[in-house]
């Protein structure tokens, strides 16, 4: 029954995992005229059960399916200006529909944390340090016994105010400013937001001259309409210079550029490079910022103050006053897919956003994803190729090292050790790649064969030395290293296998006169730790870098001339059908760190399977030959990109409950769309890691020849599953276009 309300009603999307919208009466302190003037995208605080939530207004209406006496009044309109404009609102609602997510959860992803907590979306003025009247009257040399205080005073006597960033540039700690504030010589004032564009030339430094190959690619970009370009360039071929010059063309038109990168660690170096080139405000958006910094950058982009926005996955939802181009660097990278909650692909959504905005999208990679390559082959994307390295740099020489039967020194072949030593003695740098954190991936009893397993997962615990402990990298469970085997009481327990920590110690013992720098998730946890670690590398001194895939993405190391890949076989025998593709991408991305400047590069791949067809193809014919081989296999087996997948996942502390839920889900799905060559079901099956974090994990795979039929099925199935009696007893989720089959 539909009950008509005598007053306007607010239809609101709330951050709850329910696929529905919620109706509320307007706040009691707002006039009818103000209600009718409210625009979609406004943030509103409402009561929900016993808590208060901040939701997004979708529309003002006059009737509700709920009886009027059951409707509660909203508490407050946080800001009368929409936090999300109509373009972003529509994009998020479309994405929620496509990825089978609650609209409120999708919209929350697009909002900075402080807005989700109810702060108004208003630009703050910048807090700056300036002299008080007493400070202005202090004579020169008045603080000669405190040189840092004197330096700050002198700086403020030559310019009216200093920002916190300028203090850092002058190497003056903030507590020095606090001391002068306490003395009454300095105070803090807030400047009104400056929305006027900076005057002067667009560029701080001149653009580089493009090679003939780069120029051909660059000339094909049309800035006046939507088109997707695959900038397919070998590592070191100068893709970034094309990005920079494409952004220059965009800025000349008074438009903004949005650039997405895969890793937080890459954001600062990308930011610095763009700031060196452009005389316009550039901001970064990523999870390494605090909530206030992130909101400020978001608001500057919305106001049009920031002309270039650089960020990781969620920066795709940044509001833009004058959108002109979207660029995604390393488009193949798995981090562009959100793996929980709102499981969207930033790369795929970027195509939808660019299409709606009628602006170009550039997808850049040296090892494009098979989906992107397939789209280029089908003519949906324009394929721009760069095959030569920029300047005088040459592609590195790749050499396979067959380690079968060889006695290894803590994972290193003798040829690898000799090559590293020779490289260092010549004054160059070496990079050792091993995609396993910790000291060793397992702990084993040498007498009875006991292995240290996680009590909560179907996984081995990783041995860490600093500090000494066992650590599960899946559920984060940690425990002390045992002194004796819990199975046979033997003291003969040893680390098994190689991790980055162990490699670091081994290399330091082998080459005591050179610095060994480890780069992995453990060594880069703290803010700015990545930049500090890499400062030694960029100094050019001979050293050894050892790390995980964090080193493979987009870094430019001019003096790295040797790359040693300890285990080139990871991915060859993966149970995930994407394993070989990812192996090829990762190995070539790592190899691409060698010989990026004028010095020639060399890559050594240690392998137990040097004769494997995929390894042979990759090394001797290159990534594109490997990609074609895998695409042929995918076509035969009818896997993406030739079919469309969705995974229905369920997990529970009791395996039988998760299985029962998926069995009934399959029955519901088959009732909506019976199995056929156009739409098929597989499962329930255990996940690759069946038990994780004390929960048993199962999945149902749905495969369709057409996207539309898959979407029709999932839309109906999701609503039925929400109301299912077992739904409250399991954690379940739908993953559309899954990138991880685990």
N, C-alpha and C positions, 0 to 999 in steps of 0.2 A: 504494500500500500504506500502511495506517495503522499506525504503530508506537505501542504504548502505553508510556508512561513510568512507571517505578515511583514517581515523585514528581510533585508538582503542577508545571504549566507556566504560563508567563506569556505571554499573547497581547497584543502591543504594537503600537501605531500609531506609525510613525517618520516624521520629516519628510523623506521622499524621494518623488519623483514616480512611485511605483509603486502601482497600485490593488490592494494586498494588505496583510495584516497579517503580523507576524513572531512566531515562537515562540521563547522563550528558557527555559533552566533558571533557577531562582531564584539569586540571589547566594549564594555559599558561606557567608557569615557570617550567614544569616538562618534562624531555626528554622521547622520545618514549621507550627507554630501561627501564627507571624507571617505566613507565606505565605497560609494560608487566610483570615486576617483582612484581607488587602489588598483595598481597594475599588477599583472602576473609577474612573479619573481621577487615580490616583496617578502621579507622575513617576518614571521609572526610567532610570538611565544604563546603556547597553548598548554592547558592541563591535559595529561594523558595518563589515565589510571591515577597512581599516587605521585607521579613525577611531573615535571615540566619539561617540554621539548620545544625546540625551535624548528619550525617547518617553513616550507616555501609555498606561498599562495599560488594556486593554479588558475583560479577564476573566482569572480563574485557572481553568485547565482540567486535565484529566488525560491527554489524548491529542493527538497532533500528526500531520499528514500527512507530516512529515519524520521520517526515521529518527532515533532517539534519539542515535546517535553523531555525527550532524551538528549537533546543537543546541549552542549555546554558552551559557555562563552569563552572566546579567546582572551588571553590575559593582556596582551599588548602588541601593537604594531611597532616593530623595532626601528624601522626606517621607512619613510614613505617612498623613497626612491628604490626601485628594484635592485637587489644585489646581483641578480642574474637577468640579463636582457633577454628579449624574446628569442634571439638566435641561439643562445646557449641553453635556454630553457627547452626549446624544441629539440635540440641535439641530445640533451640528457634524457628526455622522455622517449625519443626514438631509440636511443641506446639501451635504456631500461627494458624496452619492449623486445629489442633484438636479442639482448643477452639474458633475458628472462630474470630480471632483477626487479625488486621493488623500486618504484619511482623515487620514493623518499631517500633510499640508500644511494641511488645514482646521483641525485641532486646534491647530497651531502659531499660526495667525492669532489664535486666541482667547487665547493666552498672552502676557504681557509678555516682552520680550526677556530679562530676567534669569532668568526661570523657564525659558525655552528653553535658557539656558546652564547650568542646573543649580543655581540658587540656591533654597533652600527657600522655600515660600510662607508666610512668617511675618511678622507685623506687627513692625516695629521700633519701639522707643521713640524719642521725639523728642529730638534733641540740642539742649540749651539752654545759654545763658551765665548763669553765676551768680557771685557774689563769693566769693573765698577768705576765710579768716580774716583775712589781712593786708589784703585789700580792704575788709572790713567795718570794720577799725580805722583806715582812712585818714581823717584829719580833713577836714571840709568845706573846699573851696578848695585841697586838696592838689595838684590838677592844673590850677591856673588858667592856666598857660602853654600848656596843650594843651586848647582848648575842646571839641573833639570827644570826647577821652578823658574830660574832666570831665562831659560830657553823658551819656555811657554809664554812668559811675560813678554819677551822680545818679539815672538811671533805675533802675539795679539796687538802689539804696538804698531806692527806694519800692516795688519789687515784687521777689518772690523770684528770678525768672529771666526771660530774654528769648529768644524764638525768632529764627531768622534773618529770618523775615517781619516780626517786630516791629522788628528793627534797620532794615530797609528803610523801614518806616513812619516811623521817627524820623530818617531820612536820615543814618544813621551807617554809613559803609563798614565792610565786614567786617574790613579790615586794621586798623582801630582796635581791634576786639576782640582781634585777634591780638597787637597791641602790648601790651595790658593782660595778656594771657595770659603773654607773655614776661616781663613785670614781676612776675608772680606775684600780681596783684590780681584776676584773673578766671580761672575755669576752666570747662571744658565738662563737663556731666553729662548722662546719658541718662535721661529720664523713661519710666516704663513706659507702654505704650499705654493710653489712656483710652477705654474702650468705653461709659462711662455717658453716656446722652443728656443734652444740656444742659438746665438748668432754665430756668424763665421763660417768657414768652410765645412763641408760635410765630412771630409776625411782628415784624420790626424797624420796618417802616413799614406804615401802613394800606393795604389794597387800594383801588384806584380804584373809583368807582361805575361799573357797567357801563351802557352805553346799552341802550335797549329791544331793539335788534337783537342786541347781544352777550348780553344776558340770556336771550333766547329760545334762542340757540345753546348757551349754557352749561348751561341747565336740562335739555337733552336728553342730557347725558353721564351714563352709568350706570357707577359705579365698582366694581360688584360682579360684573361678568362681562365676557367678551370681546365686544368690538364695535369695528369700525373706523369712525372718524369722519373725513370729509373736511371740514376747516375751511377753506372756500374764501372768503378775504377779500381785498378790494382792498388794495393797499399802503397802510399807515397806518390800517387799519380797526380795529386793536386786537387782533390775533390773540395777541400776546405776553401781554396782560393776561388773556386767557382761559386760556392755558397756565399762568400764575402762579396763577390762582384754582383751576384744576383740580388743580394740584400741592398747593395748600393743603388741598383736600379729601382728597387722597391721604395727606398727612402727618398729618392729624387721625386717620386710621385706623391710624397707626403704620407705614405703608408707605413704600417708596422710589419715587422718580421717575427715569426715564432719559430724557434729552433729547438728540437728535442734531441737529447743525447741519452744514451742508455744508462750511464753510471754517474752517481754523485761525484765520484773522484774525477770525472772528466769535466764537470761543470766549471770549476775555478779556472782551469787552463783555457777552456773555450772562452769563458768570460773575459779573461785577460787579453786573449788574442783579438777579440772583437772590440774591446775598449781601446786597444792600441791603434786599431784601424779607424774607428769611427768617432767623430766629435759630437755624438748624440748619446742620451742616456740609455744604458744597457743594464738590465736587471736579471738576476738569477732566481729561479724558483725550484727548490728541491727540498727533500726531507732533512737535509743537514742544517737548514736555517731554523732559528727559533720562530715561534708562532707570530710574534710581532713583525719580524723581518719579512716573513712570508706574506703577511697581510699587506704590508707597505708596498712590496713589489707588485702584488696582485692589483692593488688600487692604482698604482702608477701606470700599470698597463691599461687598466680600464679607462683612466682619465686621458690616456694618450701621451702622458709625460714620457714613459718608457717607450722607446721606438723599436728596441730589439729585446726580445724576451727569450731567455735560454733556460731550459729546465728538463727535468726527467718526466716520466710517464704522465703524471697527473697535471703537468703544466699545459697539456693539450686543452684543458678546460679554462684557461686564462681568458678573461674577457678582453676584447680588443676594440678600441675606439675606431681604428682605421685599418682593418686587416688587409695585408697585401700579399703575403707568401707564407707557406709553412714548409719547413725543412726538417727531415728526420735523418739524422746521421746514424750509421750502423743499423739500418732498418731491419736487418735480419735478427737482431738481438732479442733473446727471449724475455728480457726484462720489460719490454714494451707491453707484455700481456700481464694483467693483474691476476694473481693466482688465488685470491679469496674474496669474499664479499661480492662486490660489483666486478665481475670477471670480464672486463673489457679489454680490447686490443687498441692501444693508442695509435698504432700504425694504421689499422683499418678504419678507426674512427676519424683519423686525420683526413683520410680520403673523403669521408662523408662530410666533414666540416668544410674542407676546401671546396667541395662540390656545391654546398649550400651557399658559401660566400662568393663563389665564382672567382676563385683565386688559384694560382698554381701550387702544386705540391711536388717537392723534390724528395725522392727516397734515395739515399746514398749508401753504398756498401761496396766493399771489395769482394764480398762473398754473399750475394743476394739470396734471400730465402727462396725456396722453390715455389712458394705461392706467388711471390713478386715476379720471379723469372717467367712463370707460366702466364701471368697477366701481360707481361711484355711480349711473349711469343704470340699471344692471342690478339695483340694490337690494342689492348685496353690502356697500356702504359707506353709512353714513348721511351725507347731504349737508347740511352746515351752512353757510349763506351769510351773509356780511357784505359789504354793498354800499356802506355809507357810511363815510367816514373818521371816526376817533375825534375827539371834541371839536368844535372849530370849524373844523378843517381841511377844505379842499375839494379834490376831484380836480384835478390840474393841467390846464391848457388845452394840448392837443397841436396843433401847427401843422406842416404839411408844407411843406418848402422844396424846390421843384423846381430842381435845380442844373444841368440840361441846358443847355449853351451858355453857362453863366455862367463868367466868369473868376474862379477861386478863388485866394485868398491862402493858399498852403501848405495847401490842403485846406479852408479856411474860406470860406464864403460871406460876402459883405459884410453881409448881414442878421444873420448869427450874430455877427460881430465887433461890430456896433453894439449888439446885444442884450446881449452880455457886458459891454461898457463901461457901458451904461445901468444894468445890474443892480449893478455894482460901485459906481458913483457913488451909488446909493441905499443903500449900506451893506450889501448882501446878498452872498451867495456864489453862485458858478456852478460847475456840474459839466460837464466835457467828456468824452464817452465815445468811445473808439476802441479796438476790441478787437484791437489789434496792438501788440506790444511793439517796443522798439528805436527807432531813428531813422527808418528806412525799410525797407519789406519787400523791396526789391530794389536792386541796383546795376547801372546800365546804361551802356553806351558810346553816346554821342549820335551818333557817326559811323557805326559799323557795326552797332549793335544788339546787341552782345554783352551777355549777362547773367551775373552771378556766381552760378553754380549750385554746389550742394554736390557734392563728388566722390563722396560715399557714399550720397546719397539723390536721388530725383526731386523735388528742391525747390530753391527759390531761397534764397540766404543772406541773412539780415537784417543791415542795416547798423546798427551801434551806435557811438555817439560817446563814451561815457564808460565804459570806455576805448574808443578807436577800434579797431574790428575788425569782421570779418564773422563771423556766428554762425549756425549751423544749429540751429533750435529743435526739430528732430526727432531728430537723433543727437548733438547737442552739439558737433559739429566746429567749430573756430574757426580763422581765419587772418587775417593782416594785410590791411588795405585796400590794394589795388594803386594805384600812382601812375599807371600807364599801362595801357591796354587790352591784355590778353595776346593778343588776336586781331589788332588792326590797329596797335597801339603808339600809339594816340591818347591824349592826356592829357585828353580831353573826356569823362570818366566822371562820372556824376551819380547821386545817390540818386533812386530812383523810388518815388513813393507816400509815404504818411504813417504814422508810428508814434508811440507815446506820447512818446518822447524828443524827436522833432522838434516835436510839438505843444507840449510843455513850453517849448522854446526860443522858438518862434514867439510863444506867449502872453506869455512874459516880455518879449520885445521890444515887443509891442503894448501891454502894460500894465505898464510898469516900476515903478509905484508900488504894485503889489499882489503878494502872495506867490502863487506857482504851486506846487502840491503834486502830484507825480506818484505814483500808486499803481499798481504793477504787480508782477509776480513779481521783476523785477530790483531794484526799490527796497525790497522788503520781505523780502529774503532773511534778514536777521539777526533774532535773537530780539527780540521787543518792538518791532521797527521799525514795524510797522503802527500800534501805539498811539501811538508818538512822532510819526509823520506826521499822524495824525488829531487829535492834541492841539490843533494850531493851528486845525483846522476847528471843533472843539467850543468853542474860545474865543469864537467868534462874529465875529471880525474878518473884513472883506471879503477874499475870496481866491478863487482858481480851483483846483478839483480837476480833474486830468486823469488818466484811467486806463482800465484794461481791465475785464473783467467782475467782477474782485474788488470793484469799487465797487457792483456791482448787487445784491449779496446782503445783505439784512437790515440795512443801516446806517441809522441815524436821524440825519439832518443837519437840525437845526431851521432853520438859516439859509440853506440852499440853496433858492433860489427859481427858478433857471433851470437846465435841463439841455439841452445841445446834443449831439446824436448825429451824429457826423461822417459815418458811412457806415451808413445804415439798410438797405442792400440785401443785406448779408451773410446768406446762408441762403436767399435767394429762389430761387437757381439751383443749390443744393447737389445733389451727386450722392447724398447720403445722404437717404433718404426722411424722416428726422426733421428735416431742415434748416429747413423753414418753421415747424414747431412750436417749435424752439429759437429761431428768430429772433423770433417773437412773444413768447415768454417773456422773452428777454433785453431786448428793447426796452421792454416794459412794466415789467420789474423796474427798469431804469435810470430810466425816466420816473417811476417811483414814488418816487424820491429827492427830487423837487421838491415844495415846498409841503406839508411834513409837519406843520408847526406852524400857527400862525394866519396866517402870511403866504401869500398866494396863489402858486401855482406855475405855471410855463410850460415847455413842452418844444418844442424845435425839432428836427425830423427832416430832415436833408439827404438827398435821394434823387435818383437818376437815373430812378426808376421810380415816381413818385408816383401813376400811374394803374393800377398793378398791382393786380389784384383782392384779393390777400392784404393788401397795404399799406392799401388803401382800407377793407377790412373791419376790420382791426386798429384803425386810427385812428378811424373813424367809428362802428363798432358794438361794438368791444371784443374782449377776448381770447376770451370764451366763444363769440361768433359765429364767430371765426376757428377755434376748436377744433372747432365743429360742422362747418364747411366741410371741415376736414382729415379729420375722422372719416368723413365721407361718402366722401371720396376713398379713404381706407384700406379702407373696407368694399367699395368697387367693385374695388379692386386686391388685396383679400385680404392685407393687411399687418397687423401688430400694431396694435391689440389684438384683431383678428378672427382672426388665426392666430398660431401659436407658431413662433418661429424658433430655430435654432441655427446657429452658424458653425464649421466645421472649418477652422482656419487652418494653413498650413504655410509655412515660410520656409527658404531655403537660399542659400548663396553661388552656387549654380548653379540657374538658373531651371528647367531641365528636370527636376531632381531633385524640386523641390517640386511641379511639375505632375504628374509620374509618381506620386508618393505620393498625391496627391489623386484622381487617376484610379483608382488601385487601391482607394482608400478608398471611392470611389463604387460601384465594382463590388461590394465587400464589403457595403456598406449596401443596395444594391439586391437582393442575394441574401437579406438578412435581411428587408427589407420592400420589395417592388417598387414603382416609382412608381405613384401613383394620385391621384385628386382629393383624397384625404384626406392624402397624404404625397408631397411632391415634392422634387426635387433641382435645383439650379442651379449649374453650374460643372463643373470648376475655372475660376475667373475671377481676373484680376489684382486685387489690392487697389487701393484708390483711389490710394495711393502705392505703386507696384509695387516700387520699390527704396528701402530704408531701412536705414541703417547697414551698407551693403555686402551686404545680404541681399535676395533677391528674394522677394516675398510674394504668395501666392495663397490663395484661399479657396473652400470648397464650402459653399453655403447649403442648409440643410435646413428645409423648411417643413411644418408639420403642422396639421391642423384640431383635433386633440385633444392635450393635453399628455401624456396617458398613453402614446399610441402613440409619440410622440417620445422619451419617456424609455426605453421598452422598446428602441427601436432604438439609442439612444446608449449604453446600458449594455452591450449586446453588442458594438457597434462599437468602443468604447473598449478593451475587453479584446483584441479581435482586432488593433487597431492597435498596441497595446503590444508584441505579439509579432511584428509585421511586420518583415521584413528592412530595409525602407527607413526605419523609424522612428528608427533610430540615426543616420541621415544628414541628417535635417531636424529643425528645431524645430517641433513641432506642438502645437496646443491646441484644446480644445473650449470654445466660449463659448455658454452657454445663456441665452436672452433677451438677446442682445447689444444694447448701447446705442450702440455705435460700429461702423459698417459699414466703417471704414477698414482 
